[in-house]
Every structure is written in structure tokens, then in C-alpha cells.
Amino acid sequence: LWDILGFSAHTALHSLSVSLCLIATLFAGPLLQDLLHGTFEMPELSAVTLRNLVIAPLTEEFVFRACTLPLLLPSLGDTRAIILAPFFFGTAHLHHIISGQPVGLVCFQFLYTTVFGWLTSALFVRTHSIAGPVVCHAFCNYMGFPDMPSALESKHTKILSFAYVAGLASFLALFGPLTRA
């Protein structure tokens, strides 16, 4: 049961290292942007930080990857399960509309949480571990959505644009080979 849920000690280290490498590569542009603009900072220790960087990644990845995917995989196969499962994850974020957030913003959140879910679902299926998706989730919650407009207005636009494109291209090139079981 623990192996099915992705709690296997023999796959955790590989999943963690590969996932951190991939997500840092994908975020090469935003990381460089924070470095060049001096906006990189450690989060303050608070209940919100604990929720965003520890509790949400652990609970959401457990529910939407470790519990949902093993139920879908036998009947749908890897590809269809990886594509379908994140829609549940995206839908779970629609509650923000109740708090008064604009509908357009909530739709955007649905879209990017679904896309993020495709990434973490693929990591879970390919590495057989929940560890990598949890770390990616915490990393992405810390970084937030990339501030591309700010990068385009920066005095470092060329290098940041290169880092954004190179990070995405490298991520896409490395994902398959690094996650191959």
C-alpha cells in the first residue's frame, strides 16, 4: 500500500533530487530575476508560510497525487490519468471565487494549478514517489507565478528572457531522461 501511495524510501531520494533539479531549471528565469533585482528573501515564519510551504504541499499532493492517481491509473493508463487527475486539483482551487476574487483571476488560477498538476502527476507516475511532487509544490508556492512583465521591463531584459526560454527548453529536454524509471 505504501509503495502505491508513493511512500517508498528507495524511490524518495531519486524523486527529490530529480524534481528539485527540474523545477529549479524550469524556474531559471524567475530565480535569476529575483537574484538580479534583489527580491530573493527567506519567508517569515508564520501560520500562512507554514500552510503554503508545508501543509498545503503535503496534504494536496497526498490527496491529488498519492490517492487519486493510483485509482485512475489501472483503468485509464499513465497518459490519460496524468491528464485527467489535475482537473480535480484545479477545481479544488475554484473556492477562491467565494472569497471575492475576480472571476478572471480564479479562472487563471484554475488553469495554472491544472498545468502544475500535470507536472506533479507526471513526476509521481514516473518516479513512483510523492516526495518530488511535494517539494515541487512547496517550491512553486514559495516562488509564486513568474513575474514575466517585470522581466520584460527590467534593465536585464535580454539575459532574463534568455533565462526564461533556456529554463523552459532545458526543463522540457531533461524531463523525460531524468524521470525515466
Accessible surface in RSA format (square Angstrom, percent):
REM  Atomic radii and reference values for relative SASA: ProtOr
REM  Chains: A
REM  Algorithm: Lee & Richards
REM  Probe-radius: 1.40
REM  Slices: 20
REM RES _ NUM      All-atoms   Total-Side   Main-Chain    Non-polar    All polar
REM                ABS   REL    ABS   REL    ABS   REL    ABS   REL    ABS   REL
RES LEU A   1   147.24  82.0 107.04  76.6  40.20 101.1 108.50  76.2  38.74 104.3
RES TRP A   2   161.32  64.7 160.17  77.5   1.14   2.7 133.00  70.9  28.32  45.9
RES ASP A   3    92.66  64.9  81.18  80.8  11.48  27.2  30.26  71.2  62.40  62.2
RES ILE A   4   105.05  59.8  93.58  69.7  11.46  27.6 100.40  72.3   4.65  12.6
RES LEU A   5    24.50  13.6  24.50  17.5   0.00   0.0  24.50  17.2   0.00   0.0
RES GLY A   6     2.02   2.5   0.00   N/A   2.02   2.5   0.44   1.2   1.58   3.5
RES PHE A   7    89.97  45.0  67.65  41.9  22.32  58.1  74.65  45.3  15.31  43.8
RES SER A   8     9.11   7.7   3.92   5.2   5.19  12.0   6.78  14.4   2.34   3.3
RES ALA A   9    97.61  89.7  69.50 107.2  28.11  64.0  76.23 107.4  21.38  56.6
RES HIS A  10   149.01  81.4 114.63  79.7  34.38  88.0  89.68  92.4  59.33  69.0
RES THR A  11    22.43  16.0  20.99  21.3   1.44   3.4  22.43  30.1   0.00   0.0
RES ALA A  12    28.53  26.2  28.53  44.0   0.00   0.0  28.53  40.2   0.00   0.0
RES LEU A  13   137.87  76.8 135.92  97.2   1.95   4.9 137.28  96.4   0.58   1.6
RES HIS A  14    79.83  43.6  73.69  51.2   6.13  15.7  57.68  59.5  22.14  25.8
RES SER A  15     0.00   0.0   0.00   0.0   0.00   0.0   0.00   0.0   0.00   0.0
RES LEU A  16    56.03  31.2  56.03  40.1   0.00   0.0  56.03  39.4   0.00   0.0
RES SER A  17    61.14  51.7  49.79  66.5  11.35  26.1  45.41  96.7  15.73  22.0
RES VAL A  18    12.85   8.5  10.94   9.9   1.91   4.6  12.85  11.2   0.00   0.0
RES SER A  19     0.00   0.0   0.00   0.0   0.00   0.0   0.00   0.0   0.00   0.0
RES LEU A  20    80.43  44.8  79.11  56.6   1.32   3.3  79.47  55.8   0.96   2.6
RES CYS A  21    60.34  45.6  49.08  54.7  11.26  26.5  24.63  62.4  35.71  38.5
RES LEU A  22     0.93   0.5   0.93   0.7   0.00   0.0   0.93   0.7   0.00   0.0
RES ILE A  23     1.08   0.6   0.78   0.6   0.30   0.7   0.95   0.7   0.13   0.4
RES ALA A  24    39.65  36.5  36.00  55.6   3.65   8.3  36.38  51.2   3.27   8.7
RES THR A  25    28.77  20.5  22.45  22.8   6.33  15.1  15.32  20.6  13.45  20.3
RES LEU A  26    46.78  26.1  37.74  27.0   9.05  22.7  37.74  26.5   9.05  24.3
RES PHE A  27    16.03   8.0  15.75   9.8   0.28   0.7  16.03   9.7   0.00   0.0
RES ALA A  28    33.91  31.2  27.43  42.3   6.48  14.7  31.44  44.3   2.47   6.5
RES GLY A  29     0.00   0.0   0.00   N/A   0.00   0.0   0.00   0.0   0.00   0.0
RES PRO A  30    10.94   8.0   9.51   8.7   1.43   5.2  10.72   8.9   0.22   1.4
RES LEU A  31    52.75  29.4  47.57  34.0   5.18  13.0  47.92  33.7   4.83  13.0
RES LEU A  32    46.92  26.1  43.20  30.9   3.72   9.4  46.11  32.4   0.80   2.2
RES GLN A  33     9.45   5.3   9.45   6.9   0.00   0.0   3.44   7.3   6.01   4.6
RES ASP A  34    33.82  23.7  33.81  33.7   0.01   0.0   0.13   0.3  33.69  33.6
RES LEU A  35   131.58  73.3 115.35  82.5  16.23  40.8 116.66  81.9  14.92  40.2
RES LEU A  36    68.30  38.0  42.02  30.1  26.28  66.1  44.99  31.6  23.31  62.7
RES HIS A  37    66.56  36.4  37.58  26.1  28.98  74.1  32.50  33.5  34.06  39.6
RES GLY A  38    66.02  81.4   0.00   N/A  66.02  81.4  34.50  94.7  31.52  70.6
RES THR A  39    80.46  57.2  63.91  64.8  16.54  39.4  64.31  86.4  16.14  24.4
RES PHE A  40   109.47  54.8  88.10  54.6  21.37  55.6  88.89  53.9  20.58  58.9
RES GLU A  41   124.80  71.6 118.29  89.5   6.51  15.5  41.99  81.2  82.81  67.6
RES MET A  42   154.64  80.1 134.78  89.2  19.87  47.3 116.44  99.0  38.21  50.6
RES PRO A  43    51.54  37.6  26.82  24.5  24.72  89.8  35.86  29.6  15.67  97.4
RES GLU A  44   134.73  77.4 120.25  91.0  14.48  34.5  53.26 103.0  81.47  66.5
RES LEU A  45   167.67  93.4 135.79  97.1  31.88  80.1 136.79  96.1  30.87  83.1
RES SER A  46    38.93  32.9  25.28  33.7  13.65  31.4  33.87  72.1   5.06   7.1
RES ALA A  47    84.32  77.5  67.08 103.5  17.24  39.2  71.79 101.1  12.53  33.2
RES VAL A  48    83.10  54.7  81.86  74.1   1.24   3.0  83.00  72.1   0.10   0.3
RES THR A  49    22.46  16.0  19.21  19.5   3.25   7.7  12.72  17.1   9.75  14.7
RES LEU A  50    83.44  46.5  81.44  58.3   2.00   5.0  83.44  58.6   0.00   0.0
RES ARG A  51   126.17  53.0 126.17  64.3   0.00   0.0  54.02  73.8  72.15  43.7
RES ASN A  52    46.69  32.2  46.67  45.1   0.02   0.0   6.21  14.9  40.48  39.1
RES LEU A  53    39.14  21.8  31.38  22.4   7.77  19.5  31.38  22.0   7.77  20.9
RES VAL A  54    65.93  43.4  63.21  57.2   2.71   6.5  65.89  57.3   0.04   0.1
RES ILE A  55    83.06  47.3  81.94  61.0   1.12   2.7  83.06  59.8   0.00   0.0
RES ALA A  56    16.66  15.3  13.71  21.2   2.95   6.7  16.66  23.5   0.00   0.0
RES PRO A  57     0.41   0.3   0.41   0.4   0.00   0.0   0.41   0.3   0.00   0.0
RES LEU A  58    96.52  53.8  92.41  66.1   4.11  10.3  92.59  65.0   3.93  10.6
RES THR A  59    71.32  50.7  68.05  69.0   3.27   7.8  62.39  83.8   8.94  13.5
RES GLU A  60    41.93  24.1  40.69  30.8   1.24   3.0  13.62  26.3  28.31  23.1
RES GLU A  61     0.00   0.0   0.00   0.0   0.00   0.0   0.00   0.0   0.00   0.0
RES PHE A  62    77.62  38.8  77.62  48.1   0.00   0.0  77.62  47.1   0.00   0.0
RES VAL A  63    71.14  46.8  71.07  64.3   0.07   0.2  71.08  61.8   0.06   0.2
RES PHE A  64    30.79  15.4  30.73  19.0   0.06   0.2  30.73  18.6   0.06   0.2
RES ARG A  65     0.00   0.0   0.00   0.0   0.00   0.0   0.00   0.0   0.00   0.0
RES ALA A  66     0.00   0.0   0.00   0.0   0.00   0.0   0.00   0.0   0.00   0.0
RES CYS A  67    42.82  32.4  38.36  42.8   4.46  10.5  21.54  54.6  21.29  23.0
RES THR A  68    25.39  18.1  23.63  24.0   1.77   4.2  13.37  18.0  12.02  18.2
RES LEU A  69     0.00   0.0   0.00   0.0   0.00   0.0   0.00   0.0   0.00   0.0
RES PRO A  70    23.75  17.3  11.22  10.2  12.52  45.5  14.37  11.9   9.38  58.3
RES LEU A  71   142.09  79.1 122.68  87.8  19.42  48.8 124.88  87.7  17.21  46.3
RES LEU A  72    32.75  18.2  32.74  23.4   0.01   0.0  32.75  23.0   0.00   0.0
RES LEU A  73    41.03  22.9  35.35  25.3   5.69  14.3  35.51  24.9   5.52  14.9
RES PRO A  74   115.13  83.9  71.19  64.9  43.94 159.7  84.49  69.8  30.64 190.4
RES SER A  75    92.19  77.9  56.74  75.7  35.45  81.7  53.42 113.7  38.77  54.3
RES LEU A  76    45.13  25.1  40.57  29.0   4.56  11.5  41.98  29.5   3.15   8.5
RES GLY A  77    33.02  40.7   0.00   N/A  33.02  40.7  31.36  86.1   1.66   3.7
RES ASP A  78    81.38  57.0  75.58  75.2   5.80  13.7  19.84  46.7  61.54  61.4
RES THR A  79    95.11  67.6  90.16  91.4   4.95  11.8  57.99  77.9  37.12  56.1
RES ARG A  80   157.96  66.3 155.62  79.3   2.34   5.6  52.71  72.0 105.25  63.8
RES ALA A  81     0.00   0.0   0.00   0.0   0.00   0.0   0.00   0.0   0.00   0.0
RES ILE A  82    27.15  15.4  27.15  20.2   0.00   0.0  27.15  19.5   0.00   0.0
RES ILE A  83    88.22  50.2  88.22  65.7   0.00   0.0  88.22  63.5   0.00   0.0
RES LEU A  84    71.83  40.0  71.23  51.0   0.61   1.5  71.83  50.4   0.00   0.0
RES ALA A  85     0.11   0.1   0.00   0.0   0.11   0.3   0.00   0.0   0.11   0.3
RES PRO A  86     0.00   0.0   0.00   0.0   0.00   0.0   0.00   0.0   0.00   0.0
RES PHE A  87    79.31  39.7  78.81  48.8   0.51   1.3  79.25  48.0   0.06   0.2
RES PHE A  88   100.05  50.1  95.80  59.3   4.25  11.1  97.03  58.8   3.02   8.7
RES PHE A  89     2.53   1.3   2.53   1.6   0.00   0.0   2.53   1.5   0.00   0.0
RES GLY A  90     0.00   0.0   0.00   N/A   0.00   0.0   0.00   0.0   0.00   0.0
RES THR A  91    72.92  51.9  67.60  68.5   5.33  12.7  52.31  70.3  20.61  31.2
RES ALA A  92    45.63  42.0  22.26  34.4  23.37  53.2  34.78  49.0  10.86  28.8
RES HIS A  93    27.94  15.3  27.63  19.2   0.31   0.8  17.88  18.4  10.06  11.7
RES LEU A  94    68.04  37.9  66.46  47.5   1.58   4.0  66.91  47.0   1.13   3.1
RES HIS A  95   102.64  56.1  93.39  64.9   9.25  23.7  67.25  69.3  35.39  41.2
RES HIS A  96    44.13  24.1  44.13  30.7   0.00   0.0  29.39  30.3  14.74  17.2
RES ILE A  97    79.57  45.3  69.20  51.6  10.38  25.0  69.20  49.8  10.38  28.2
RES ILE A  98   151.64  86.3 122.56  91.3  29.08  70.1 129.52  93.3  22.13  60.0
RES SER A  99    86.80  73.3  46.03  61.4  40.76  93.9  55.09 117.3  31.71  44.4
RES GLY A 100    62.80  77.4   0.00   N/A  62.80  77.4  34.89  95.8  27.91  62.5
RES GLN A 101    55.85  31.2  48.67  35.6   7.18  17.1  17.77  37.8  38.08  28.9
RES PRO A 102    88.69  64.6  77.38  70.5  11.31  41.1  88.69  73.2   0.00   0.0
RES VAL A 103    93.57  61.6  89.46  81.0   4.10   9.9  89.46  77.7   4.10  11.1
RES GLY A 104    52.48  64.7   0.00   N/A  52.48  64.7  40.27 110.5  12.21  27.3
RES LEU A 105    81.52  45.4  74.21  53.1   7.30  18.4  78.12  54.9   3.40   9.1
RES VAL A 106     2.63   1.7   2.51   2.3   0.12   0.3   2.51   2.2   0.12   0.3
RES CYS A 107    70.42  53.3  65.81  73.4   4.61  10.8  25.83  65.4  44.59  48.1
RES PHE A 108    80.62  40.3  76.28  47.2   4.34  11.3  79.88  48.4   0.73   2.1
RES GLN A 109    24.70  13.8  24.70  18.1   0.00   0.0   2.63   5.6  22.07  16.7
RES PHE A 110    55.40  27.7  55.12  34.1   0.28   0.7  55.20  33.5   0.21   0.6
RES LEU A 111   102.33  57.0 102.22  73.1   0.11   0.3 102.33  71.9   0.00   0.0
RES TYR A 112    74.39  34.7  71.56  40.7   2.83   7.4  41.79  31.4  32.60  40.2
RES THR A 113    12.81   9.1  12.81  13.0   0.00   0.0  12.81  17.2   0.00   0.0
RES THR A 114     2.95   2.1   2.95   3.0   0.00   0.0   2.95   4.0   0.00   0.0
RES VAL A 115    72.07  47.4  70.81  64.1   1.27   3.1  70.81  61.5   1.27   3.4
RES PHE A 116    29.34  14.7  24.68  15.3   4.66  12.1  29.04  17.6   0.30   0.9
RES GLY A 117     0.00   0.0   0.00   N/A   0.00   0.0   0.00   0.0   0.00   0.0
RES TRP A 118    89.21  35.8  87.69  42.4   1.52   3.6  88.10  47.0   1.11   1.8
RES LEU A 119    25.18  14.0  18.22  13.0   6.96  17.5  24.23  17.0   0.95   2.6
RES THR A 120     0.00   0.0   0.00   0.0   0.00   0.0   0.00   0.0   0.00   0.0
RES SER A 121     0.00   0.0   0.00   0.0   0.00   0.0   0.00   0.0   0.00   0.0
RES ALA A 122    14.05  12.9  14.05  21.7   0.00   0.0  14.05  19.8   0.00   0.0
RES LEU A 123     0.29   0.2   0.29   0.2   0.00   0.0   0.29   0.2   0.00   0.0
RES PHE A 124     8.96   4.5   8.44   5.2   0.52   1.4   8.44   5.1   0.52   1.5
RES VAL A 125    14.10   9.3   8.17   7.4   5.93  14.3  11.60  10.1   2.50   6.8
RES ARG A 126    76.61  32.2  71.84  36.6   4.77  11.4  23.45  32.0  53.16  32.2
RES THR A 127     4.64   3.3   0.00   0.0   4.64  11.1   2.16   2.9   2.48   3.8
RES HIS A 128    98.33  53.7  92.61  64.4   5.72  14.6  66.62  68.7  31.71  36.9
RES SER A 129     0.22   0.2   0.22   0.3   0.00   0.0   0.00   0.0   0.22   0.3
RES ILE A 130    11.74   6.7  11.74   8.7   0.00   0.0  11.74   8.5   0.00   0.0
RES ALA A 131    19.34  17.8  12.90  19.9   6.45  14.7  19.34  27.2   0.00   0.0
RES GLY A 132     0.00   0.0   0.00   N/A   0.00   0.0   0.00   0.0   0.00   0.0
RES PRO A 133     0.00   0.0   0.00   0.0   0.00   0.0   0.00   0.0   0.00   0.0
RES VAL A 134    22.84  15.0  22.84  20.7   0.00   0.0  22.84  19.8   0.00   0.0
RES VAL A 135    36.93  24.3  35.15  31.8   1.78   4.3  36.43  31.7   0.50   1.4
RES CYS A 136     0.78   0.6   0.78   0.9   0.00   0.0   0.00   0.0   0.78   0.8
RES HIS A 137     7.15   3.9   7.15   5.0   0.00   0.0   1.17   1.2   5.99   7.0
RES ALA A 138    23.30  21.4  22.33  34.5   0.97   2.2  22.67  31.9   0.62   1.6
RES PHE A 139    40.85  20.4  34.07  21.1   6.78  17.6  40.20  24.4   0.65   1.9
RES CYS A 140    23.28  17.6  18.62  20.8   4.66  11.0  14.43  36.6   8.84   9.5
RES ASN A 141    59.73  41.2  34.85  33.7  24.88  59.9   9.84  23.7  49.89  48.2
RES TYR A 142    68.86  32.2  46.31  26.3  22.56  58.7  44.97  33.8  23.89  29.4
RES MET A 143    30.61  15.9   3.37   2.2  27.24  64.9   4.43   3.8  26.18  34.7
RES GLY A 144    33.84  41.7   0.00   N/A  33.84  41.7  31.92  87.6   1.92   4.3
RES PHE A 145   102.15  51.1  72.29  44.8  29.86  77.7  75.70  45.9  26.45  75.7
RES PRO A 146    31.15  22.7  23.95  21.8   7.20  26.2  27.11  22.4   4.04  25.1
RES ASP A 147    76.39  53.5  68.67  68.3   7.72  18.3  30.70  72.3  45.69  45.6
RES MET A 148    84.06  43.5  83.99  55.6   0.07   0.2  51.67  43.9  32.39  42.9
RES PRO A 149    87.70  63.9  83.75  76.3   3.95  14.4  87.60  72.3   0.10   0.6
RES SER A 150    36.02  30.4  30.40  40.6   5.62  12.9  13.26  28.2  22.76  31.9
RES ALA A 151     3.67   3.4   3.53   5.4   0.15   0.3   3.57   5.0   0.10   0.3
RES LEU A 152   117.38  65.4  99.07  70.9  18.31  46.0  99.07  69.6  18.31  49.3
RES GLU A 153   150.50  86.4 114.06  86.3  36.44  86.8  48.42  93.7 102.08  83.3
RES SER A 154    17.36  14.7   0.37   0.5  16.99  39.1   9.79  20.9   7.56  10.6
RES LYS A 155   188.70  92.1 142.43  87.4  46.27 110.2  96.96  87.3  91.74  97.7
RES HIS A 156    48.63  26.6  43.55  30.3   5.08  13.0  30.42  31.4  18.21  21.2
RES THR A 157    40.71  29.0  39.65  40.2   1.06   2.5  36.13  48.5   4.57   6.9
RES LYS A 158   185.80  90.6 174.86 107.3  10.94  26.0 122.13 109.9  63.68  67.8
RES ILE A 159    86.90  49.5  82.86  61.7   4.04   9.7  85.37  61.5   1.53   4.2
RES LEU A 160     0.18   0.1   0.18   0.1   0.00   0.0   0.18   0.1   0.00   0.0
RES SER A 161    39.39  33.3  34.54  46.1   4.85  11.2  34.32  73.1   5.07   7.1
RES PHE A 162   136.46  68.3 130.50  80.8   5.97  15.5 135.80  82.3   0.66   1.9
RES ALA A 163    10.92  10.0   7.71  11.9   3.21   7.3  10.92  15.4   0.00   0.0
RES TYR A 164    35.60  16.6  29.96  17.0   5.63  14.7  30.85  23.2   4.74   5.8
RES VAL A 165   103.76  68.3 101.09  91.5   2.67   6.4 103.25  89.7   0.51   1.4
RES ALA A 166    30.40  28.0  24.36  37.6   6.04  13.7  30.31  42.7   0.09   0.2
RES GLY A 167     2.55   3.1   0.00   N/A   2.55   3.1   2.26   6.2   0.29   0.7
RES LEU A 168    90.35  50.3  90.35  64.6   0.00   0.0  90.35  63.5   0.00   0.0
RES ALA A 169    56.47  51.9  46.44  71.7  10.03  22.8  51.94  73.1   4.53  12.0
RES SER A 170    44.02  37.2  38.59  51.5   5.44  12.5  14.98  31.9  29.04  40.7
RES PHE A 171    19.52   9.8  19.52  12.1   0.00   0.0  19.52  11.8   0.00   0.0
RES LEU A 172   115.98  64.6  96.83  69.3  19.15  48.1  97.13  68.2  18.85  50.7
RES ALA A 173    71.92  66.1  47.49  73.3  24.43  55.6  59.60  83.9  12.32  32.6
RES LEU A 174    65.92  36.7  65.92  47.2   0.00   0.0  65.92  46.3   0.00   0.0
RES PHE A 175    32.29  16.2  32.29  20.0   0.00   0.0  32.29  19.6   0.00   0.0
RES GLY A 176    22.67  28.0   0.00   N/A  22.67  28.0  19.16  52.6   3.51   7.9
RES PRO A 177    75.03  54.7  58.36  53.2  16.66  60.6  58.48  48.3  16.55 102.9
RES LEU A 178    58.17  32.4  53.20  38.1   4.97  12.5  55.10  38.7   3.07   8.3
RES THR A 179     0.05   0.0   0.00   0.0   0.05   0.1   0.00   0.0   0.05   0.1
RES ARG A 180   159.19  66.8 142.45  72.6  16.74  39.9  60.80  83.1  98.38  59.6
RES ALA A 181   104.07  95.7  33.94  52.4  70.13 159.5  66.73  94.0  37.34  98.9
END  Absolute sums over single chains surface
CHAIN  1 A    10156.1       8557.4       1598.7       7616.8       2539.3
END  Absolute sums over all chains
TOTAL         10156.1       8557.4       1598.7       7616.8       2539.3
